[in-house]
Structure formats: C-alpha cells, structure tokens
Amino acid sequence: MAKITLDNLAHSYLSSPKSEDDYALKELNHAWSDGEAYALLGSSGCGKSTLLNIISGLLEPSQGRILFDDQDVTHASTADRNIAQVFQFPVVYDTMTVRDNLAFPLKNRGASPQYIAERVQQIGAMIGMEAMLDKRARGLTADAKQKISLGRGMVREDVNALLFDEPLTVIDPHMKWELRTQLKSLHHEFGHTMIYVTHDQTEALTFADKVVVMYDGRVVQIGTPQELFEKPEHTFVGYFIGSPGMNVIPAAIERNMANVHGAELPLAKAFAPLSGKVELGVRPEYVTLTEGEGLPVQVRRVEDVGRHKIIRADLFGTEINIVAGEDTAISPDMTRVTFDADHVNVYVDDWLKEGEAA
C-alpha cells in the first residue's frame, strides 16, 4: 500500500507542446492517502486513463514527478512499482485454466504452493467462479474472462496499489453491482490503495471513499459523494453528479441578493462585487414549484420516474429541472419556483465562490 503524490504532473502527447491546450493532462498537485479507495470520474477524453497510465508506469509524464510514499517512481517500470492493473477489456491466458490464471501473479512472486491454493480458492469464491476453477479460459464468455482479470488483479495482498480502468464495461449488468460490492469489501478487508477509472457516476459513488472528478485534463474536485452533491466546486461537477444534474442559472449579484432577469432572489450569504460569468447553481431537489411566490416559470413536461417526479421547466429561457415527491399534485396554476437559499451556490467563471454570513 502506498500514499500516491502527484507533484507538478502534466502530460502532452505532442513532442513540443506550446500552450496549455496542448496538454491532455494539465498540471496536477495532489496527494492521495495510503489505503483509500478513489474513483477517477469524468467524460471520455478528460484525461482519466492518461493519469492512470502515468500512475501505473505505462506512460511517462511530460513534466513533474510521481511518488509512492516518499519514493520517486517517475521513471520506474510497472513491475518495480509493485501495482496491479485491470483493463477495460479482459486480458487472460486462454490456454490456462481459471485456477492457473489466478495463480500466475503469485507464482511469479515465488509464493508457497499452500498459500497460492488458499488464495486462489478465496478469490475464486469472491468472483463467483469457484465451480469453474479447473476450466480453461478459452471458450468462456467476455464477462467471465473479465472476472478472471479482476481476480488476478486482486489476488496479491502485497501490492502498493490496485488500478482499475473501466473494468466493468463488458460485465453483465446484473453482475456489476455484485462485483462493485465485492471490490469494496476487499478494500475494507485488506486496505489496498485503489484507483478506479469510470465515466459512470453510480460506479464511482458506490465504490469510492473519495471521487476525483476530472474535466478537460484537470482535477476539478476531490471529495466524498456528499461533498460533490452538496458543494460542487465547479459547474461541471454539479452537472455531472446527480440525475438530473445541478441547475445553472445566469444572474447578477449584489451583496446577498441575486437578480435573475429583473427578478430578485435572496441568498443565504453575502458576496463582494463579482466580475466575469456569474451563475447560480441549485440542485433540482432544492427547487419547489409553487402557485403564488417565487420566480416565474413555464412547465414544459412532468416525468414520473417512480420514486419521484421530474418537472422540466423554462426560467427566463434557461431550462431547469425540479424534483418533486411522487405524491405531489402538479396543477396548471403552479407557475412559480422557489429555491432553498441554504443550498444555492454562486459560481464565477464556473468555479464556486464562497460568500460571507449575510
């Protein structure tokens, strides 16, 4: 297990990058605690896999260092970093049995036959393949092969870190929840440092202690699922986390009052004069559709999704979403919205701005 430090780290796939836009991974300075489970979350092309491959040693960064504990491993090979990595698509030895595939990393490290047998049996049970241990990998389904890959990544107890690059892509949907739960149980049992790349917020939020949200080659926020939901530090985090995502509404702000197209909205905090692109961010869960007070809206449609209703509305030309209880009656007279002032965030040029007590 290891603490992982990213020191002035950046990477460009160009030989002579001339500007920040030429970097697939823009400058990072972060320290990730020993023994925690992290999820790298973001849309395709945001730099998640680039960062993971730098951590694993498959890619050498254009600048900066990466440290495991206090040891500089920037130029160290993958083998010397003592990590295990599971890729998006299964990598197995078709001519070997499932048992031999799982045992392979332990045999390479010279583990005792008794320990190998016990550990392989334990991992086989964990991935639900006990009954298939003596079958050859050739001919197995893609999701069965990926379970072997997952098992081989988890079989060693002495690794500095376990890295997963969208490992559940080919797994049957019914198995995904079970495997995520097993990975989390493994983490709690052995305390490995785990880093899990995904574009799926459900995978990230159910797996990780801390979620690392990436956007356009940057880490825009590291936090617990609750922190990402309650206090997105960037509008992308608010948009990407939650379903529906956070409403983002253009506004002008003077002290503790927001002005939205001439309509005033009181805020819980006061702000110094703000310049740039100023917006309010409020989760749909903290917006209420009413009859007599608040800002005027036009309801476009109401979607009943079972546990609650999602109301799609127009606020001065900006589409907003409202979450209402399943038993909430929606009438044509409901043409106004109110916001819970304690849950309205202010953003300047997409970054969260902290105010003072009003």
N, C-alpha and C positions, 0 to 999 in steps of 0.2 A: 504494500500500500504506500502511496506517496501523496504529498502535497504537490500540486502542479502549479508552477508560476510561469506566466506569460509576460516577458519583460521586453517592452518596446517592439513587440512582434508585429510583423506585416509581411504580406506576400503579394507579388505580382507574377503573372505568367509571361509577362513581356521581359525581354532581356534588358531594356533600358527604359524603365518607367519614368515619365516626365511630370506627371501630376497625380494627385490623389485618386482621380478617376481611373488611372491605370492599375490600381491595386484591387485585386479580388478580395483581399483581407486587409482592411485598414488598421492602423496602429492600435494594438491592444496592450493593456497593462492590467492584468488580473492575477489574483492568487486564489486557487481552488483548494479547499480544505481536504486534508487527508481523510479518506473514509466516507466522503459524502457521495450521494448519487446526483448527477447533473444531467439535465436534458438540454441539448442544443436544438432550439426550436426556431424555425423561420421558413419562409417560402423558398422554392427552388432557386438556386443561383445566389443565395445570400452569403455564402462562404462557410456553411456548416461543415461540409465534407473536407474542404480545404484545411480548416482548422484541425479537424480530427486527424487528417493525414499528417499534419505537422507534428501533432502530439505523438502519433504512433511511430514517426520516423520514416514514413513512406515519402515524405516531401520535406525538403529543407527550405526554411523561410528565406525571403529576400533580405530581411533585416531582423535584428533582435535575437533574443535567446529564449529557450525553454528549459526550465529546471524541474527535476524531480527531487523533492525535498530541497537540499542546497546544492545538488549536483547538476552541472550544466550538461544537458544531453542533446544540445542543438545539433551536433554533428555525429551523434552516436547512432548505431544501427538499430533497427527494430528489435533484433534479438537482444542486444545489450541493454535495451530499456526495460526488458522483462515485463512486457504487456501482452495482453491477449486481445485480438480484434476479430469481430464478427461482421461480415459484409452484408450488403443488401441482398445478394443472391448467394445461394449455397455453394460452399467450397468443400467438397468431400472427396475421399478416395473411393471410387466406385468399386474397385476390386477387393476392398477390405470389408469386413463385417462392421456392423454398427459398433460392436464392442471394441474392435481394433481401432476404428476411427476415434472413439472417445479416449482410448488408452494412449494414442500416439504421442500427445504432448508430454505425458508423464513418463513414457518410455524414453523419450529423448532427453529428459532430465535425470534419468537414472533412478527413478523411484522404485521401491521394492515391489515385487510381484503381489504380495499380500495387500499392500496399500492401493496399488493400481486396481486390483479386483474389487476391493471395497468401494473405492471412489467411483469407479465406472458404474457399479451397481446403483450407487446413490444418485448419480447424475442421470442414469437411465430412467430411474423412477421419477426424477424431477421433471424430465421432458416427456414422460408418458410413453417410453419406448422399451420398458423392461422386457416385454414379450418379444421384442424384435432384435435383441442384442446380438443374436447369432446369425442374423440375415445379412446378406451382402447389400451394400448401399445401392448397387446398380439395380434399377427397376423400381426403386422407391419413388413416391411422389415428391414434387418440389417442396411441399411444406414439411414432409418427413425429413428430407435432406437438410432443410434449413434448421430443423430441430437438432439434427446431429451437429451442425455448425455451432448452434447456440451452446449445446452441451460441451463441445470441445473447447469453446471459449471459457466455459465456467469450470472445467474440470480441475484446473490448477488453483490451489489455495494461496500460493506464494507470490502472485503477480502484483506489480505496482499499480496497475490499473486495468480495468476491463472496458474496452471501447466497442460500441455497437453503432453501425452505420445503417440506419433504417432496416433493422433485421427482421421485421415482421411483415415486410411488403408481400412476400409470397405465401405467408401463413394463412390458412383458412380463417375467416373472420371469427368463427366460433372458438378457435384456439387462441386468438390474440389476447383476450382478457386473461385467460388462464396463464399463458406464458409471461405476461407482464407481472402478474401476481407472483409467479414463481421467481422471477428476477428480483423483485422487491424483497421477497423472503430470503433469497440468497444474500442480498446486500445486508439485511438485518442480521443474518446469522454469521457472516464472515467479515463484514465491514470493509469490503473492497471499495476503492475509489472507482466509481463507474461513470462513464460519459456516454450518453445515448443520443444519437442524432435522429431527428424526426421532423416532418412538416405537419404532423398530426397533433393538435393541441391536447386531445384526450390522452394519447400515449404519453406525452410529456408531463401533463398534470397528474396522472395517476402513477407514474413511475418515479419521478424525481423529488428529492428534497429541495433542490433549487433548480429553477428553469432559467437558462441563458437564452434570451431572445435576441436573434440576430436579424439585421436589416441592412441591405446594401453594403455588406462587408464589415459591418460594425456590430459590436455587442451594445444594444441599446438599453438593456436592463437585465440584471440578475436578481432573482427574488423567489420567494415561496409562491405557490399558486395564489394564495390570498393576497399577497402584496401586488402581484401582477393584476389581479382583478380590481382591487380597491384603489390602487395608486399607480396606474401606468405612467412610467416616466417619459414615454414617447407616444405620440398618437398611433404609431404602428402597433405598439403593444396593446393599446386599447382596442384597435380594430381586429387584431389577430387573435386575441384571447377573449373568449366569450362567444356565445351564439344566441342572438345576434351580437355583434361587437359593439363597442362604445360609440355613441352618437358624438359627432364632432361638428360644432356649430360656430360659424364666424360671429365675432362680437367685438364691441368696443368696451373698454373697462375703465371706470373712474372710481378709484378707491374700492368700496365694497358693493358697487352697483355695475351690473353688466347691461349693455344696451344692444339688443338684437333687433335690427331693422326698426329702431324707434321705440320698441317695447322694452320696458325696464325689468330687470330680474335681480333681486337681492342675492348677494353672495355671503357665505359664512365668514370669509376672510377679506381683508383689505389689501390692495396692491398699489405699489408705486407706479408712476406713469410707465406704460408699456409701449414699445415700438416694434414693428415687424408684423408678421402674420399672427394675429391674436384669435384664439378659438377657445370655446368651452368644450369640455369633454364630460359626458354624463352617461352612465350605463343605462340601458333600457329598463333595468329593474328599478331604477330610481326616478323614473318618469311616470306621472299619473295623468290619465285622460280624465278631464272633468267637464262640467257643464258651464260653470259660472265664473271661474277665475283662471288667471294664468295667460300664457301666450297663445295666440290663435293658430290653429292647425286645421288642415283638411285631411280627414281619414280616407286613405286610398283603399285599404282592404284589411280584413281581420283573418288571421290564420289560427285555427285551433290545432295545437300540436299535442294535445292530450293532457299534459300536466299544467299547461298554461296557454294563454293566448298571446300571439304576437300581432301587434297593431302597427301597420305601415302607414305613416302619415307624412304630410308635407308641411314644413315650418319655414315660411318665407322662402320657398324654393329649395330648401335643404331637406332631403329625405331623412326622417328619423324613425326609430323603432321604439315601441313601448311594450313592455311585458306586463300583462295583467293576469290575475288569477283565473283559473278555469271556470269558476262560478261567477265571474264578473260580468254583469249585463252591459253591453255596449249599445247606446242609443244614438240616434241621429243628432240629438241635442248636445252631445259631447264634442265640442269644437275647441276646447282649450286644453293646454297641458301645464302642469306644474312640475318643478324639479325639486328634489330633496337637496336643499342648499349644502348640507354637510357632505354630499357626495358629488358636488360639481367641481371639477378640476379645471385649471386655467393653463393653456399652452401658448407658448410664444415660439414661432418657427418650429413647431412640432414637439418642443421639449417642455416638460412640466415646469411650471413656475410656482414657487411656494409663496403664499401670502402671509400676512400678519393677522393677529386677532383683530376683528373689526371693532 
